[in-house]
Amino acid sequence: MTAGKGWWGQRRNRQLTLIACFLLPSLAIFFLYRILPLGWNVILSFESWSPLKPAAWVGFEHYVEMWSYDDVFWVSLWNTLIFIAASPLVIAAALGVALLVNSDLRGASVYRTIVFLSYPLMTVAVGIIWRWMYDERGGIINYALRASGLVDGPVGFLQSFDWALPSVIFAGVWQTIGFYMIILLTGLQSIPQNLYEAARIDGAPAYARFFRITLPMLRPSIFLCVVVGILNSFTSFDLVYIMTNGGPGHATELLITHIYKSAFEQTKFDYAAALTVVQFGLLLLLTYAANKAAGGNAGAVEQD
């Protein structure tokens, strides 16, 4: 027995060593390019530093400046929250498209491909395409509006304080709706059909089948879409930068573009680090809230 245990222990040690050898390179890269920069960024947010002068500890000075004196921070925070608030609308639209192409509609596979084609495009290309479409002089949207008699003159979508942010959000919706559709369509196709057949036999109408079967079974897919929408809202730098560069004024300024301008245009790397910490904390908070909301709904459905 002792010899057997010794052999088993040696084999297990060899397996653990082999697993560690496979994991170590990935963990080392993750530590060097994720954990270490994040830790240094947190430390930098409490210092006064630039490439031309040594670091000096200033405590919460950058956070006080952000809270009390930086009006652009509050505008960019509000715009970021508006971006996030648009995610449920996009997910609802993607769910409608997924339900449509999951039906017996003729040519559903063609429609599914057409809707998804926008997602693989580079975000820079999407920004250039929509900037041209919104153009006052040669844009196709202004041309269609004038040709249909809906407007008398050109509409400055990206030059208007009222229209700039909705226009950028719509371009982001156009790019991501195909991705959400694929996620939700996969969830729809994984729902057992016998549930719907049993509901039909019991006389449940279509809306009852949707709210009592489809939505509860799609909860993991919807939660994934919500998390992706939150992440996209915090990382839409390239789309905003190409289309408006945060303008006009700061009408489309996001936290990510404010961080970029603070660091690389104003060379305030220490202040940009504090902004990054706030954005990261907000991202964790919203993701946690979405996770708790998904868990609460799951418990309610199970009780029903």
C-alpha positions in Angstrom: 0.0 0.0 0.0 2.8 2.4 0.9 4.5 1.7 -2.4 1.3 2.2 -4.3 0.7 5.5 -2.5 4.2 6.6 -3.3 3.8 5.8 -7.0 0.5 7.6 -7.1 2.0 10.6 -5.3 4.9 10.8 -7.8 2.5 10.5 -10.7 0.4 13.3 -9.3 3.4 15.5 -8.7 4.5 15.0 -12.3 1.1 15.9 -13.6 1.0 19.1 -11.4 4.5 20.0 -12.7 3.4 19.5 -16.3 0.3 21.6 -15.7 2.4 24.4 -14.1 4.8 24.3 -17.0 2.0 24.9 -19.5 0.3 27.6 -17.4 3.4 29.5 -16.3 4.1 31.3 -19.7 0.5 32.5 -19.9 0.4 33.6 -16.3 3.7 35.4 -16.7 2.4 37.3 -19.7 -0.9 38.1 -17.9 1.1 39.4 -14.9 3.5 41.5 -17.0 0.9 43.0 -19.3 -2.2 43.2 -17.1 -1.6 43.0 -13.3 1.7 44.9 -13.2 0.6 47.9 -15.4 -2.7 48.1 -13.5 -0.8 48.2 -10.2 1.6 50.8 -11.5 -1.4 52.9 -12.8 -3.0 52.9 -9.4 0.2 54.1 -7.8 0.7 56.7 -10.5 -2.8 58.1 -9.8 -1.6 59.2 -6.3 1.6 60.9 -7.7 2.6 64.0 -9.6 4.7 62.7 -12.5 5.7 63.4 -16.0 8.5 62.2 -18.2 10.5 65.3 -17.5 10.3 65.3 -13.7 10.6 62.8 -10.8 7.5 61.4 -9.2 6.2 63.1 -6.0 3.4 61.8 -3.8 0.3 64.0 -3.8 -2.3 61.6 -2.4 -5.9 62.2 -3.5 -5.1 65.5 -5.3 -6.0 64.2 -8.7 -9.3 62.8 -7.5 -10.2 66.1 -5.8 -9.4 67.9 -9.0 -11.5 65.4 -11.0 -14.5 65.8 -8.6 -14.4 69.5 -8.1 -12.8 71.3 -11.0 -12.9 69.0 -14.1 -16.2 69.8 -15.9 -15.1 67.6 -18.9 -14.9 64.6 -16.6 -18.6 64.9 -15.6 -19.6 65.4 -19.3 -17.6 62.4 -20.4 -19.0 60.3 -17.6 -22.6 61.2 -18.5 -21.9 60.5 -22.2 -20.4 57.1 -21.2 -23.5 56.2 -19.2 -25.7 57.2 -22.1 -23.7 54.8 -24.3 -24.3 52.1 -21.7 -28.0 52.9 -21.5 -28.3 52.3 -25.2 -27.1 48.7 -24.8 -30.5 47.3 -23.7 -32.2 48.9 -26.7 -29.6 47.3 -29.0 -30.1 43.9 -27.3 -33.8 44.2 -27.7 -33.5 45.0 -31.4 -31.0 42.1 -31.8 -33.4 39.8 -30.1 -36.2 40.8 -32.5 -33.9 40.1 -35.5 -32.8 36.8 -33.9 -36.4 35.7 -33.5 -37.2 36.7 -37.1 -34.3 34.8 -38.6 -34.9 31.8 -36.3 -38.4 31.4 -37.8 -39.5 29.8 -41.0 -38.9 33.0 -42.9 -37.8 32.4 -46.4 -34.2 33.5 -47.0 -33.6 33.7 -43.2 -29.9 32.6 -43.7 -29.3 35.4 -46.2 -30.8 38.0 -43.8 -28.7 36.6 -41.0 -25.5 37.0 -43.0 -26.4 40.5 -44.1 -27.1 41.6 -40.5 -23.8 40.1 -39.3 -21.6 41.5 -42.0 -21.2 44.8 -40.2 -19.5 43.3 -37.1 -16.3 42.0 -38.7 -15.6 45.4 -40.1 -12.8 47.4 -38.4 -14.2 50.1 -36.1 -12.1 52.7 -37.9 -13.7 51.7 -41.2 -17.2 51.9 -39.6 -16.4 55.4 -38.3 -15.2 56.6 -41.8 -18.3 55.1 -43.5 -20.7 56.7 -41.1 -18.9 60.0 -41.1 -19.3 60.1 -44.9 -23.0 59.1 -44.6 -23.6 61.9 -42.1 -21.8 64.5 -44.2 -23.7 67.7 -44.7 -22.8 68.2 -48.4 -22.4 64.7 -49.9 -23.8 62.4 -47.3 -26.4 59.9 -48.4 -28.5 60.4 -45.3 -28.8 64.2 -46.0 -29.5 63.5 -49.6 -32.3 61.0 -48.8 -33.8 63.5 -46.3 -33.8 66.4 -48.7 -35.1 64.2 -51.6 -38.0 63.0 -49.5 -38.9 66.6 -48.5 -38.4 65.9 -44.7 -35.9 68.7 -44.4 -35.3 72.0 -46.2 -31.5 72.1 -45.7 -28.6 69.9 -44.8 -28.5 68.6 -41.2 -25.2 68.7 -39.4 -25.5 65.4 -37.6 -21.9 65.4 -36.4 -21.7 69.2 -35.9 -24.8 69.5 -33.8 -24.7 69.4 -30.0 -28.1 67.6 -30.1 -27.5 65.1 -32.8 -23.8 64.3 -32.5 -24.0 61.8 -29.6 -27.1 59.9 -31.0 -25.4 59.7 -34.4 -22.3 58.1 -33.0 -24.4 55.8 -30.9 -26.4 54.7 -33.9 -23.2 53.9 -35.8 -22.0 51.7 -32.9 -25.4 50.0 -32.8 -25.2 49.3 -36.5 -21.8 47.6 -36.0 -22.7 45.5 -33.0 -26.3 44.4 -33.5 -25.1 41.5 -35.7 -22.8 40.2 -32.9 -25.7 40.3 -30.4 -28.0 38.6 -32.9 -25.6 35.7 -33.3 -25.3 35.2 -29.5 -29.0 35.3 -29.0 -29.7 33.1 -32.0 -27.4 30.5 -30.6 -29.3 30.7 -27.3 -32.7 30.4 -29.2 -31.5 27.3 -31.1 -30.4 25.6 -27.8 -33.9 25.8 -26.2 -35.6 22.4 -26.3 -38.5 22.4 -28.6 -40.6 20.1 -26.4 -41.0 23.0 -24.0 -42.9 25.0 -26.7 -44.9 21.9 -27.7 -46.0 21.3 -24.1 -46.9 25.0 -23.8 -49.0 24.8 -27.0 -50.8 21.7 -25.8 -51.6 23.5 -22.5 -53.1 26.4 -24.6 -50.4 29.0 -23.7 -50.5 32.0 -26.2 -47.4 33.2 -28.0 -46.7 36.1 -25.6 -46.9 33.7 -22.6 -44.4 31.3 -24.3 -42.1 34.2 -25.0 -42.1 35.5 -21.4 -42.3 32.1 -19.6 -39.9 30.1 -21.8 -37.9 32.1 -24.3 -36.7 34.9 -22.0 -35.8 32.7 -19.0 -33.9 30.3 -21.2 -32.1 33.2 -22.9 -30.9 34.7 -19.6 -27.2 33.6 -20.0 -27.1 34.9 -23.6 -28.7 38.2 -22.6 -26.3 38.6 -19.7 -23.3 38.0 -22.0 -24.7 40.7 -24.4 -25.1 43.1 -21.5 -21.5 42.6 -20.4 -20.2 43.0 -23.9 -22.3 46.2 -24.3 -20.8 47.6 -21.1 -17.3 46.8 -22.3 -18.0 48.4 -25.7 -19.3 51.5 -24.1 -16.0 51.9 -22.2 -13.8 51.1 -25.2 -15.5 53.0 -28.1 -12.4 55.3 -28.4 -11.7 54.6 -32.1 -15.3 55.1 -33.3 -15.6 58.5 -31.4 -12.1 59.6 -32.3 -12.7 59.0 -36.0 -16.2 60.4 -36.2 -16.1 63.5 -33.9 -12.9 63.4 -31.8 -15.2 64.1 -28.9 -16.8 67.2 -30.4 -18.5 69.4 -31.1 -17.2 70.9 -27.9 -17.4 67.9 -25.7 -20.8 66.6 -26.8 -19.4 63.2 -27.7 -16.6 63.1 -25.2 -16.3 59.7 -23.4 -14.2 58.7 -20.4 -11.8 56.8 -22.7 -11.3 59.8 -25.0 -10.9 62.1 -22.0 -8.2 59.8 -20.7 -6.4 59.8 -24.1 -6.4 63.6 -24.4 -5.3 64.1 -20.8 -2.4 61.7 -21.3 -1.2 62.3 -24.9 -2.4 65.8 -25.7 -2.0 67.5 -22.3 0.9 65.2 -21.1 -0.9 64.8 -17.7 -0.2 61.1 -17.4 -0.7 61.2 -13.6 -4.2 62.7 -14.0 -5.0 60.3 -16.8 -4.0 57.4 -14.5 -6.6 58.6 -11.9 -9.2 58.8 -14.6 -8.4 55.2 -15.6 -8.8 54.0 -12.0 -12.3 55.7 -11.9 -13.2 54.1 -15.2 -12.0 50.7 -14.1 -13.9 51.0 -10.8 -17.1 52.0 -12.6 -16.7 49.1 -15.0 -16.3 46.6 -12.1 -19.4 48.1 -10.4 -21.6 47.9 -13.5 -20.5 44.4 -14.3 -21.2 43.3 -10.7 -24.6 45.0 -10.8 -25.5 43.2 -14.0 -24.3 39.9 -12.5 -26.4 40.4 -9.4 -29.4 41.4 -11.5 -29.1 38.2 -13.6 -28.8 36.1 -10.4 -31.9 37.8 -8.9 -34.0 37.1 -12.0 -32.9 33.5 -12.1 -34.1 33.0 -8.5 -37.4 34.6 -9.3 -38.0 32.3 -12.3 -37.0 29.2 -10.4 -39.6 30.1 -7.7 -42.3 30.5 -10.4 
